[in-house]
């Protein structure tokens, strides 16, 4: 089916409306959901990623788990 000028214009309009709509929705989600949550966690002193500087010799985390051959089967 050949594309007419009207079809091309309509598809281009739809594309740009989609781009603008996506950017707008992501910005709203960021500033309405993520930013207040981050500020709340900052006020509460929560460090979910463990990025606060700690006074310790190493960043290694000791895991007390014994590994067996069966623990490597069906990992996913």
mmCIF file as gemmi writes it, N, C-alpha and C atoms, coordinates in Angstrom:
data_model
loop_
_atom_site.group_PDB
_atom_site.id
_atom_site.type_symbol
_atom_site.label_atom_id
_atom_site.label_alt_id
_atom_site.label_comp_id
_atom_site.label_asym_id
_atom_site.label_entity_id
_atom_site.label_seq_id
_atom_site.pdbx_PDB_ins_code
_atom_site.Cartn_x
_atom_site.Cartn_y
_atom_site.Cartn_z
_atom_site.occupancy
_atom_site.B_iso_or_equiv
_atom_site.pdbx_formal_charge
_atom_site.auth_seq_id
_atom_site.auth_asym_id
_atom_site.pdbx_PDB_model_num
ATOM 1 N N . UNK Axp A 1 ? 0.841 -1.17 0 1 0 ? 1 A 1
ATOM 2 C CA . UNK Axp A 1 ? 0 0 0 1 0 ? 1 A 1
ATOM 3 C C . UNK Axp A 1 ? 0.894 1.243 0 1 0 ? 1 A 1
ATOM 4 N N . UNK Axp A 2 ? 0.766 2.078 -0.968 1 0 ? 2 A 1
ATOM 5 C CA . UNK Axp A 2 ? 1.623 3.269 -1.039 1 0 ? 2 A 1
ATOM 6 C C . UNK Axp A 2 ? 1.22 4.284 0.025 1 0 ? 2 A 1
ATOM 7 N N . UNK Axp A 3 ? 2.237 4.949 0.54 1 0 ? 3 A 1
ATOM 8 C CA . UNK Axp A 3 ? 1.993 5.954 1.56 1 0 ? 3 A 1
ATOM 9 C C . UNK Axp A 3 ? 1.689 7.293 0.905 1 0 ? 3 A 1
ATOM 10 N N . UNK Axp A 4 ? 0.607 7.878 1.309 1 0 ? 4 A 1
ATOM 11 C CA . UNK Axp A 4 ? 0.272 9.204 0.805 1 0 ? 4 A 1
ATOM 12 C C . UNK Axp A 4 ? 0.896 10.246 1.726 1 0 ? 4 A 1
ATOM 13 N N . UNK Axp A 5 ? 0.806 11.477 1.332 1 0 ? 5 A 1
ATOM 14 C CA . UNK Axp A 5 ? 1.356 12.565 2.146 1 0 ? 5 A 1
ATOM 15 C C . UNK Axp A 5 ? 0.61 12.658 3.471 1 0 ? 5 A 1
ATOM 16 N N . UNK Axp A 6 ? -0.695 12.401 3.421 1 0 ? 6 A 1
ATOM 17 C CA . UNK Axp A 6 ? -1.492 12.445 4.64 1 0 ? 6 A 1
ATOM 18 C C . UNK Axp A 6 ? -1.062 11.341 5.609 1 0 ? 6 A 1
ATOM 19 N N . UNK Axp A 7 ? -0.803 10.16 5.082 1 0 ? 7 A 1
ATOM 20 C CA . UNK Axp A 7 ? -0.366 9.049 5.93 1 0 ? 7 A 1
ATOM 21 C C . UNK Axp A 7 ? 0.988 9.34 6.554 1 0 ? 7 A 1
ATOM 22 N N . UNK Axp A 8 ? 1.905 9.872 5.769 1 0 ? 8 A 1
ATOM 23 C CA . UNK Axp A 8 ? 3.23 10.212 6.3 1 0 ? 8 A 1
ATOM 24 C C . UNK Axp A 8 ? 3.124 11.281 7.384 1 0 ? 8 A 1
ATOM 25 N N . UNK Axp A 9 ? 2.31 12.299 7.137 1 0 ? 9 A 1
ATOM 26 C CA . UNK Axp A 9 ? 2.15 13.366 8.123 1 0 ? 9 A 1
ATOM 27 C C . UNK Axp A 9 ? 1.519 12.816 9.403 1 0 ? 9 A 1
ATOM 28 N N . UNK Axp A 10 ? 0.525 11.944 9.255 1 0 ? 10 A 1
ATOM 29 C CA . UNK Axp A 10 ? -0.157 11.367 10.421 1 0 ? 10 A 1
ATOM 30 C C . UNK Axp A 10 ? 0.809 10.505 11.243 1 0 ? 10 A 1
ATOM 31 N N . UNK Axp A 11 ? 1.626 9.701 10.565 1 0 ? 11 A 1
ATOM 32 C CA . UNK Axp A 11 ? 2.598 8.858 11.266 1 0 ? 11 A 1
ATOM 33 C C . UNK Axp A 11 ? 3.663 9.709 11.942 1 0 ? 11 A 1
ATOM 34 N N . UNK Axp A 12 ? 4.102 10.778 11.297 1 0 ? 12 A 1
ATOM 35 C CA . UNK Axp A 12 ? 5.106 11.647 11.902 1 0 ? 12 A 1
ATOM 36 C C . UNK Axp A 12 ? 4.521 12.355 13.121 1 0 ? 12 A 1
ATOM 37 N N . UNK Axp A 13 ? 3.277 12.813 13.027 1 0 ? 13 A 1
ATOM 38 C CA . UNK Axp A 13 ? 2.616 13.442 14.163 1 0 ? 13 A 1
ATOM 39 C C . UNK Axp A 13 ? 2.486 12.445 15.313 1 0 ? 13 A 1
ATOM 40 N N . UNK Axp A 14 ? 2.088 11.23 15.007 1 0 ? 14 A 1
ATOM 41 C CA . UNK Axp A 14 ? 1.966 10.196 16.038 1 0 ? 14 A 1
ATOM 42 C C . UNK Axp A 14 ? 3.297 9.89 16.696 1 0 ? 14 A 1
ATOM 43 N N . UNK Axp A 15 ? 4.345 9.834 15.908 1 0 ? 15 A 1
ATOM 44 C CA . UNK Axp A 15 ? 5.685 9.569 16.454 1 0 ? 15 A 1
ATOM 45 C C . UNK Axp A 15 ? 6.086 10.667 17.436 1 0 ? 15 A 1
ATOM 46 N N . UNK Axp A 16 ? 5.947 11.93 17.028 1 0 ? 16 A 1
ATOM 47 C CA . UNK Axp A 16 ? 6.381 13.027 17.885 1 0 ? 16 A 1
ATOM 48 C C . UNK Axp A 16 ? 5.494 13.173 19.116 1 0 ? 16 A 1
ATOM 49 N N . UNK Axp A 17 ? 4.205 12.895 18.971 1 0 ? 17 A 1
ATOM 50 C CA . UNK Axp A 17 ? 3.338 12.903 20.152 1 0 ? 17 A 1
ATOM 51 C C . UNK Axp A 17 ? 3.751 11.807 21.124 1 0 ? 17 A 1
ATOM 52 N N . UNK Axp A 18 ? 4.148 10.656 20.602 1 0 ? 18 A 1
ATOM 53 C CA . UNK Axp A 18 ? 4.627 9.571 21.459 1 0 ? 18 A 1
ATOM 54 C C . UNK Axp A 18 ? 5.91 9.931 22.175 1 0 ? 18 A 1
ATOM 55 N N . UNK Axp A 19 ? 6.83 10.559 21.481 1 0 ? 19 A 1
ATOM 56 C CA . UNK Axp A 19 ? 8.099 10.972 22.091 1 0 ? 19 A 1
ATOM 57 C C . UNK Axp A 19 ? 7.844 11.985 23.199 1 0 ? 19 A 1
ATOM 58 N N . UNK Axp A 20 ? 7.035 12.988 22.922 1 0 ? 20 A 1
ATOM 59 C CA . UNK Axp A 20 ? 6.744 14.019 23.918 1 0 ? 20 A 1
ATOM 60 C C . UNK Axp A 20 ? 5.995 13.411 25.101 1 0 ? 20 A 1
ATOM 61 N N . UNK Axp A 21 ? 5.024 12.569 24.813 1 0 ? 21 A 1
ATOM 62 C CA . UNK Axp A 21 ? 4.225 11.947 25.865 1 0 ? 21 A 1
ATOM 63 C C . UNK Axp A 21 ? 5.101 11.076 26.77 1 0 ? 21 A 1
ATOM 64 N N . UNK Axp A 22 ? 6.002 10.318 26.186 1 0 ? 22 A 1
ATOM 65 C CA . UNK Axp A 22 ? 6.878 9.459 26.969 1 0 ? 22 A 1
ATOM 66 C C . UNK Axp A 22 ? 7.782 10.287 27.877 1 0 ? 22 A 1
ATOM 67 N N . UNK Axp A 23 ? 8.375 11.33 27.34 1 0 ? 23 A 1
ATOM 68 C CA . UNK Axp A 23 ? 9.254 12.184 28.139 1 0 ? 23 A 1
ATOM 69 C C . UNK Axp A 23 ? 8.473 12.86 29.264 1 0 ? 23 A 1
ATOM 70 N N . UNK Axp A 24 ? 7.273 13.294 28.956 1 0 ? 24 A 1
ATOM 71 C CA . UNK Axp A 24 ? 6.443 13.959 29.956 1 0 ? 24 A 1
ATOM 72 C C . UNK Axp A 24 ? 6.052 12.991 31.072 1 0 ? 24 A 1
ATOM 73 N N . UNK Axp A 25 ? 5.635 11.794 30.71 1 0 ? 25 A 1
ATOM 74 C CA . UNK Axp A 25 ? 5.24 10.808 31.719 1 0 ? 25 A 1
ATOM 75 C C . UNK Axp A 25 ? 6.424 10.385 32.583 1 0 ? 25 A 1
ATOM 76 N N . UNK Axp A 26 ? 7.582 10.207 31.98 1 0 ? 26 A 1
ATOM 77 C CA . UNK Axp A 26 ? 8.765 9.837 32.762 1 0 ? 26 A 1
ATOM 78 C C . UNK Axp A 26 ? 9.177 10.964 33.711 1 0 ? 26 A 1
ATOM 79 N N . UNK Axp A 27 ? 9.094 12.195 33.246 1 0 ? 27 A 1
ATOM 80 C CA . UNK Axp A 27 ? 9.444 13.328 34.106 1 0 ? 27 A 1
ATOM 81 C C . UNK Axp A 27 ? 8.473 13.435 35.269 1 0 ? 27 A 1
ATOM 82 N N . UNK Axp A 28 ? 7.192 13.27 34.997 1 0 ? 28 A 1
ATOM 83 C CA . UNK Axp A 28 ? 6.196 13.338 36.066 1 0 ? 28 A 1
ATOM 84 C C . UNK Axp A 28 ? 6.425 12.221 37.071 1 0 ? 28 A 1
ATOM 85 N N . UNK Axp A 29 ? 6.668 10.999 36.584 1 0 ? 29 A 1
ATOM 86 C CA . UNK Axp A 29 ? 6.912 9.873 37.484 1 0 ? 29 A 1
ATOM 87 C C . UNK Axp A 29 ? 8.147 10.125 38.337 1 0 ? 29 A 1
ATOM 88 N N . UNK Axp A 30 ? 9.176 10.688 37.738 1 0 ? 30 A 1
ATOM 89 C CA . UNK Axp A 30 ? 10.403 10.948 38.484 1 0 ? 30 A 1
ATOM 90 C C . UNK Axp A 30 ? 10.167 11.974 39.587 1 0 ? 30 A 1
ATOM 91 N N . UNK Axp A 31 ? 9.536 13.101 39.237 1 0 ? 31 A 1
ATOM 92 C CA . UNK Axp A 31 ? 9.386 14.177 40.206 1 0 ? 31 A 1
ATOM 93 C C . UNK Axp A 31 ? 8.254 13.945 41.199 1 0 ? 31 A 1
ATOM 94 N N . UNK Axp A 32 ? 7.293 13.081 40.881 1 0 ? 32 A 1
ATOM 95 C CA . UNK Axp A 32 ? 6.178 12.842 41.791 1 0 ? 32 A 1
ATOM 96 C C . UNK Axp A 32 ? 6.434 11.624 42.675 1 0 ? 32 A 1
ATOM 97 N N . UNK Axp A 33 ? 7.149 10.633 42.162 1 0 ? 33 A 1
ATOM 98 C CA . UNK Axp A 33 ? 7.338 9.391 42.921 1 0 ? 33 A 1
ATOM 99 C C . UNK Axp A 33 ? 8.756 9.271 43.471 1 0 ? 33 A 1
ATOM 100 N N . UNK Axp A 34 ? 9.735 9.333 42.617 1 0 ? 34 A 1
ATOM 101 C CA . UNK Axp A 34 ? 11.107 9.002 43.009 1 0 ? 34 A 1
ATOM 102 C C . UNK Axp A 34 ? 11.744 10.102 43.857 1 0 ? 34 A 1
ATOM 103 N N . UNK Axp A 35 ? 11.583 11.357 43.473 1 0 ? 35 A 1
ATOM 104 C CA . UNK Axp A 35 ? 12.209 12.442 44.222 1 0 ? 35 A 1
ATOM 105 C C . UNK Axp A 35 ? 11.688 12.544 45.659 1 0 ? 35 A 1
ATOM 106 N N . UNK Axp A 36 ? 10.364 12.523 45.901 1 0 ? 36 A 1
ATOM 107 C CA . UNK Axp A 36 ? 9.913 12.571 47.294 1 0 ? 36 A 1
ATOM 108 C C . UNK Axp A 36 ? 10.367 11.361 48.11 1 0 ? 36 A 1
ATOM 109 N N . UNK Axp A 37 ? 10.404 10.192 47.474 1 0 ? 37 A 1
ATOM 110 C CA . UNK Axp A 37 ? 10.868 8.999 48.179 1 0 ? 37 A 1
ATOM 111 C C . UNK Axp A 37 ? 12.334 9.143 48.56 1 0 ? 37 A 1
ATOM 112 N N . UNK Axp A 38 ? 13.148 9.673 47.65 1 0 ? 38 A 1
ATOM 113 C CA . UNK Axp A 38 ? 14.564 9.868 47.935 1 0 ? 38 A 1
ATOM 114 C C . UNK Axp A 38 ? 14.752 10.875 49.064 1 0 ? 38 A 1
ATOM 115 N N . UNK Axp A 39 ? 13.973 11.943 49.054 1 0 ? 39 A 1
ATOM 116 C CA . UNK Axp A 39 ? 14.075 12.934 50.125 1 0 ? 39 A 1
ATOM 117 C C . UNK Axp A 39 ? 13.637 12.351 51.462 1 0 ? 39 A 1
ATOM 118 N N . UNK Axp A 40 ? 12.586 11.541 51.444 1 0 ? 40 A 1
ATOM 119 C CA . UNK Axp A 40 ? 12.127 10.886 52.668 1 0 ? 40 A 1
ATOM 120 C C . UNK Axp A 40 ? 13.2 9.952 53.227 1 0 ? 40 A 1
ATOM 121 N N . UNK Axp A 41 ? 13.822 9.164 52.361 1 0 ? 41 A 1
ATOM 122 C CA . UNK Axp A 41 ? 14.886 8.262 52.811 1 0 ? 41 A 1
ATOM 123 C C . UNK Axp A 41 ? 16.078 9.046 53.337 1 0 ? 41 A 1
ATOM 124 N N . UNK Axp A 42 ? 16.375 10.182 52.714 1 0 ? 42 A 1
ATOM 125 C CA . UNK Axp A 42 ? 17.502 11.004 53.171 1 0 ? 42 A 1
ATOM 126 C C . UNK Axp A 42 ? 17.218 11.547 54.573 1 0 ? 42 A 1
ATOM 127 N N . UNK Axp A 43 ? 15.986 11.997 54.797 1 0 ? 43 A 1
ATOM 128 C CA . UNK Axp A 43 ? 15.611 12.52 56.112 1 0 ? 43 A 1
ATOM 129 C C . UNK Axp A 43 ? 15.646 11.41 57.159 1 0 ? 43 A 1
ATOM 130 N N . UNK Axp A 44 ? 15.212 10.206 56.776 1 0 ? 44 A 1
ATOM 131 C CA . UNK Axp A 44 ? 15.194 9.077 57.707 1 0 ? 44 A 1
ATOM 132 C C . UNK Axp A 44 ? 16.584 8.486 57.929 1 0 ? 44 A 1
ATOM 133 N N . UNK Axp A 45 ? 17.546 8.831 57.067 1 0 ? 45 A 1
ATOM 134 C CA . UNK Axp A 45 ? 18.899 8.316 57.215 1 0 ? 45 A 1
ATOM 135 C C . UNK Axp A 45 ? 19.087 6.92 56.648 1 0 ? 45 A 1
ATOM 136 N N . UNK Axp A 46 ? 18.172 6.484 55.801 1 0 ? 46 A 1
ATOM 137 C CA . UNK Axp A 46 ? 18.292 5.148 55.212 1 0 ? 46 A 1
ATOM 138 C C . UNK Axp A 46 ? 19.332 5.161 54.102 1 0 ? 46 A 1
ATOM 139 N N . UNK Axp A 47 ? 20.114 4.113 54.038 1 0 ? 47 A 1
ATOM 140 C CA . UNK Axp A 47 ? 21.154 3.966 53.02 1 0 ? 47 A 1
ATOM 141 C C . UNK Axp A 47 ? 20.966 2.601 52.371 1 0 ? 47 A 1
ATOM 142 N N . UNK Axp A 48 ? 20.015 2.519 51.453 1 0 ? 48 A 1
ATOM 143 C CA . UNK Axp A 48 ? 19.654 1.231 50.865 1 0 ? 48 A 1
ATOM 144 C C . UNK Axp A 48 ? 20.776 0.629 50.022 1 0 ? 48 A 1
ATOM 145 N N . UNK Axp A 49 ? 21.596 1.465 49.418 1 0 ? 49 A 1
ATOM 146 C CA . UNK Axp A 49 ? 22.68 0.96 48.576 1 0 ? 49 A 1
ATOM 147 C C . UNK Axp A 49 ? 23.988 0.787 49.347 1 0 ? 49 A 1
ATOM 148 N N . UNK Axp A 50 ? 24.018 1.167 50.596 1 0 ? 50 A 1
ATOM 149 C CA . UNK Axp A 50 ? 25.226 1.034 51.399 1 0 ? 50 A 1
ATOM 150 C C . UNK Axp A 50 ? 26.365 1.898 50.888 1 0 ? 50 A 1
ATOM 151 N N . UNK Axp A 51 ? 26.057 3.133 50.519 1 0 ? 51 A 1
ATOM 152 C CA . UNK Axp A 51 ? 27.075 3.994 49.925 1 0 ? 51 A 1
ATOM 153 C C . UNK Axp A 51 ? 27.662 5.004 50.902 1 0 ? 51 A 1
ATOM 154 N N . UNK Axp A 52 ? 27.148 5.044 52.13 1 0 ? 52 A 1
ATOM 155 C CA . UNK Axp A 52 ? 27.736 5.945 53.11 1 0 ? 52 A 1
ATOM 156 C C . UNK Axp A 52 ? 29.133 5.458 53.462 1 0 ? 52 A 1
ATOM 157 N N . UNK Axp A 53 ? 30.068 6.379 53.649 1 0 ? 53 A 1
ATOM 158 C CA . UNK Axp A 53 ? 31.412 5.945 54.017 1 0 ? 53 A 1
ATOM 159 C C . UNK Axp A 53 ? 31.405 5.263 55.388 1 0 ? 53 A 1
ATOM 160 N N . UNK Axp A 54 ? 31.995 4.096 55.436 1 0 ? 54 A 1
ATOM 161 C CA . UNK Axp A 54 ? 32.071 3.327 56.676 1 0 ? 54 A 1
ATOM 162 C C . UNK Axp A 54 ? 33.534 3.3 57.118 1 0 ? 54 A 1
ATOM 163 N N . UNK Axp A 55 ? 33.73 3.288 58.401 1 0 ? 55 A 1
ATOM 164 C CA . UNK Axp A 55 ? 35.094 3.216 58.919 1 0 ? 55 A 1
ATOM 165 C C . UNK Axp A 55 ? 35.445 1.751 59.137 1 0 ? 55 A 1
ATOM 166 N N . UNK Axp A 56 ? 35.895 1.13 58.071 1 0 ? 56 A 1
ATOM 167 C CA . UNK Axp A 56 ? 36.296 -0.266 58.139 1 0 ? 56 A 1
ATOM 168 C C . UNK Axp A 56 ? 37.467 -0.472 57.186 1 0 ? 56 A 1
ATOM 169 N N . UNK Axp A 57 ? 38.169 -1.57 57.377 1 0 ? 57 A 1
ATOM 170 C CA . UNK Axp A 57 ? 39.366 -1.813 56.581 1 0 ? 57 A 1
ATOM 171 C C . UNK Axp A 57 ? 39.047 -2.235 55.157 1 0 ? 57 A 1
ATOM 172 N N . UNK Axp A 58 ? 37.942 -2.951 54.96 1 0 ? 58 A 1
ATOM 173 C CA . UNK Axp A 58 ? 37.656 -3.508 53.652 1 0 ? 58 A 1
ATOM 174 C C . UNK Axp A 58 ? 36.181 -3.358 53.309 1 0 ? 58 A 1
ATOM 175 N N . UNK Axp A 59 ? 35.886 -3.358 52.015 1 0 ? 59 A 1
ATOM 176 C CA . UNK Axp A 59 ? 34.503 -3.307 51.557 1 0 ? 59 A 1
ATOM 177 C C . UNK Axp A 59 ? 33.932 -4.696 51.301 1 0 ? 59 A 1
ATOM 178 N N . UNK Axp A 60 ? 34.711 -5.729 51.53 1 0 ? 60 A 1
ATOM 179 C CA . UNK Axp A 60 ? 34.237 -7.09 51.322 1 0 ? 60 A 1
ATOM 180 C C . UNK Axp A 60 ? 33.157 -7.418 52.345 1 0 ? 60 A 1
ATOM 181 N N . UNK Axp A 61 ? 32.139 -8.128 51.884 1 0 ? 61 A 1
ATOM 182 C CA . UNK Axp A 61 ? 31.064 -8.574 52.764 1 0 ? 61 A 1
ATOM 183 C C . UNK Axp A 61 ? 31.21 -10.082 52.928 1 0 ? 61 A 1
ATOM 184 N N . UNK Axp A 62 ? 31.344 -10.524 54.156 1 0 ? 62 A 1
ATOM 185 C CA . UNK Axp A 62 ? 31.522 -11.946 54.428 1 0 ? 62 A 1
ATOM 186 C C . UNK Axp A 62 ? 30.165 -12.637 54.353 1 0 ? 62 A 1
ATOM 187 N N . UNK Axp A 63 ? 30.1 -13.693 53.571 1 0 ? 63 A 1
ATOM 188 C CA . UNK Axp A 63 ? 28.868 -14.462 53.418 1 0 ? 63 A 1
ATOM 189 C C . UNK Axp A 63 ? 29.097 -15.83 54.035 1 0 ? 63 A 1
ATOM 190 N N . UNK Axp A 64 ? 28.26 -16.169 54.992 1 0 ? 64 A 1
ATOM 191 C CA . UNK Axp A 64 ? 28.373 -17.47 55.637 1 0 ? 64 A 1
ATOM 192 C C . UNK Axp A 64 ? 27.423 -18.446 54.959 1 0 ? 64 A 1
ATOM 193 N N . UNK Axp A 65 ? 27.864 -19.009 53.846 1 0 ? 65 A 1
ATOM 194 C CA . UNK Axp A 65 ? 27.055 -19.978 53.124 1 0 ? 65 A 1
ATOM 195 C C . UNK Axp A 65 ? 27.985 -21.037 52.586 1 0 ? 65 A 1
ATOM 196 N N . UNK Axp A 66 ? 27.584 -22.262 52.765 1 0 ? 66 A 1
ATOM 197 C CA . UNK Axp A 66 ? 28.388 -23.347 52.21 1 0 ? 66 A 1
ATOM 198 C C . UNK Axp A 66 ? 27.825 -23.711 50.841 1 0 ? 66 A 1
ATOM 199 N N . UNK Axp A 67 ? 28.695 -23.823 49.872 1 0 ? 67 A 1
ATOM 200 C CA . UNK Axp A 67 ? 28.286 -24.114 48.509 1 0 ? 67 A 1
ATOM 201 C C . UNK Axp A 67 ? 28.47 -25.601 48.229 1 0 ? 67 A 1
ATOM 202 N N . UNK Axp A 68 ? 27.476 -26.21 47.642 1 0 ? 68 A 1
ATOM 203 C CA . UNK Axp A 68 ? 27.56 -27.608 47.228 1 0 ? 68 A 1
ATOM 204 C C . UNK Axp A 68 ? 27.417 -27.66 45.715 1 0 ? 68 A 1
ATOM 205 N N . UNK Axp A 69 ? 27.676 -28.818 45.144 1 0 ? 69 A 1
ATOM 206 C CA . UNK Axp A 69 ? 27.55 -28.967 43.691 1 0 ? 69 A 1
ATOM 207 C C . UNK Axp A 69 ? 26.103 -28.769 43.256 1 0 ? 69 A 1
ATOM 208 N N . UNK Axp A 70 ? 25.154 -29.143 44.091 1 0 ? 70 A 1
ATOM 209 C CA . UNK Axp A 70 ? 23.743 -28.987 43.723 1 0 ? 70 A 1
ATOM 210 C C . UNK Axp A 70 ? 23.29 -27.52 43.73 1 0 ? 70 A 1
ATOM 211 N N . UNK Axp A 71 ? 23.988 -26.681 44.451 1 0 ? 71 A 1
ATOM 212 C CA . UNK Axp A 71 ? 23.58 -25.282 44.498 1 0 ? 71 A 1
ATOM 213 C C . UNK Axp A 71 ? 23.865 -24.555 43.181 1 0 ? 71 A 1
ATOM 214 N N . UNK Axp A 72 ? 24.668 -25.146 42.305 1 0 ? 72 A 1
ATOM 215 C CA . UNK Axp A 72 ? 24.979 -24.514 41.025 1 0 ? 72 A 1
ATOM 216 C C . UNK Axp A 72 ? 24.073 -24.995 39.896 1 0 ? 72 A 1
ATOM 217 N N . UNK Axp A 73 ? 23.177 -25.928 40.179 1 0 ? 73 A 1
ATOM 218 C CA . UNK Axp A 73 ? 22.223 -26.392 39.182 1 0 ? 73 A 1
ATOM 219 C C . UNK Axp A 73 ? 21.003 -25.492 39.221 1 0 ? 73 A 1
ATOM 220 N N . UNK Axp A 74 ? 20.397 -25.257 38.085 1 0 ? 74 A 1
ATOM 221 C CA . UNK Axp A 74 ? 19.182 -24.45 37.97 1 0 ? 74 A 1
ATOM 222 C C . UNK Axp A 74 ? 19.341 -23.101 38.685 1 0 ? 74 A 1
ATOM 223 N N . UNK Axp A 75 ? 20.327 -22.338 38.261 1 0 ? 75 A 1
ATOM 224 C CA . UNK Axp A 75 ? 20.603 -21.068 38.903 1 0 ? 75 A 1
ATOM 225 C C . UNK Axp A 75 ? 19.535 -20.017 38.629 1 0 ? 75 A 1
ATOM 226 N N . UNK Axp A 76 ? 18.873 -20.171 37.51 1 0 ? 76 A 1
ATOM 227 C CA . UNK Axp A 76 ? 17.905 -19.131 37.146 1 0 ? 76 A 1
ATOM 228 C C . UNK Axp A 76 ? 16.505 -19.64 37.237 1 0 ? 76 A 1
